[in-house]
Amino acid sequence: MIRLALRHLILFGCVGLFPGVPSKAYAYIDPGSGIMMLQIVVSLFFGVIFGIRQLRNHIIGIFRRIFGIQKKERNHQLRND
């Protein structure tokens, strides 16, 4: 499910960028600047993914503390049911 959503996000993100690209370029971006911009975009993407995972794990940890469920206890409870 997450992979499908990620594929759609990438597909629509790429397709959404094409109308904003002019047919004629009247400027020059040297390779150093282009790589720097690419690095910024990639690092922002992975930073957002990492942040979402950390937030999810934090929220799961809060619920585990509230309900007193440990990982080992949860697995043991699932085997007994």
DAURPE-V50870 format. One record per backbone hydrogen bond with DSSP energy under -0.5 kcal/mol. NH is the residue of the N-H (numbers start at 1). CO is the residue of the C=O. Records with the same first field share a line. If there is no record, write none. Layout:
NH=CO / CO
//
This chain:
5=1
6=2
7=3
8=4
9=5
10=6
11=7
12=8
13=9
14=10
15=11
16=12
17=13
18=14
19=15
20=17
21=18
22=20
26=24
30=28
34=30
35=31
36=32
37=33
38=34
39=35
40=36
41=37
42=38
43=39
44=40
45=41
46=42
47=43
48=44
49=45
50=46
51=47
52=48
53=49
54=50
55=51
56=52
57=53
58=54
59=55
60=56
61=57
62=58
63=59
64=60
65=61
66=62
67=63
68=64
69=64
70=68
74=70
75=71
76=72
77=73
78=74
79=75
80=76
81=77
//
